Amino acid sequence: MRALALFSGGLDSMLAIKVVSMQNIEIIALHVNIGFDSKENKIEILRERAMLAGAKLEVIDVRNEYLRDILFSPKYGYGKQFNPCIDCHGFMFKLALELLPKYKADFIITGEVLGQRPMSQRSDAMRSVKKLAHDKEDLILRPLCAKLLEPTKPEKDGWVQREQLLDLNGRGRSIQLEMAKQFGWEDYASPAGGCLLTDVQFAIKMRDFLKYDSFTVEDIDVLKNGRHFRLLDGAKLVVGRDERENNIINSIVNPKFTHLHVEDSITAPSSLLSAKATQNDIQEACKIILSFTKAQSDKSYNITLGKEKIVSASPYKSRDDAKKYLL
């Protein structure tokens, strides 16, 4: 018997795998990459956590499909931010059910706990997810709260023993933490480290972006990194905050944006500016970037846009002057 586990790398998804694998069921941990789960590439971390819980990791990239079918037109709407959680879960479960033959698996498991999340982990929300996923055979099992739900096919047909499943409920995590301690686990994601679409600041950036442009997969890394400024004529400026973000920004290839390079005499953060920025916005962008350097306000410095255009600019006298554009 084999199961596919929707796997985030968090403690609950690890425990769901462990609880079911202890019944001698092989588990494949399926990480569905929608593009918004983290600011960092964590595939190796996910692989290690899956192995720790007793599963082999598989990653599937569905960013294009997610943007096309779910993010901008969710049937059940959004949560407090830009998070279409019910539609997202339905999308992932439907995908996992369709992948059962490919992985020669029999059913799906997930680390959801009844009542833990206000939008997607209520009883009625779980029923909505079931409809979206077209789970007509009752193949979705939630091992951590299964005893509080109606028995599924894996339970009714004896594939798993229902009495060995759990009855967790609510937002408390003391039982999960105690279980992790019993298993000797120290590496697992915190409950606050999940989807960026639930993050207030990321949602602000997302809504702002959509006011000015269409959104594609190539734009995801732009939104994930740096300080974001919306300039007077509508251009977007992204300025790196640390070495990691600077490296990512330098690697971004997106026709909507141009890289800005400050002359070699100044150490400056990496930055991106809307390719169609007006001359006024270009000048403001250069002043903002120089404000994050040791450039002197009474001197001018050369900044190159892309590979050709050179602009001469001076920094603001105070970095606070740039805050009026900051998202």
Secondary structure, 3 states (H helix, E strand, C coil): CEEEEECCCEHHHHHHHHHHHCCCCEEEEEEEECCCCCCCCCHHHHHHHHHHHCEEEEEEECHHHHHHHHHCCCCCCCCCCCCCHHHHHHHHHHHHHHHCCCCCCCEEECCCCECCCCCCCCHHHHHHHHHHHCCCCCCEECCCCHHHCCCCHHHHCCCCCHHHCCCCECCCCHHHHHHHHHHCCCCCECCCCCCHHHCHHHHHHHHHHHHHCCCCHHHHHHHHCCEEEECCCCCEEEECCCHHHHHHHHHCCCCCEEEEEECCCCCCCCEEEECCCCHHHHHHHHHHHHHCCCCCCCCCEEEEECCCEEEEECCCCCHHHHHHHEC
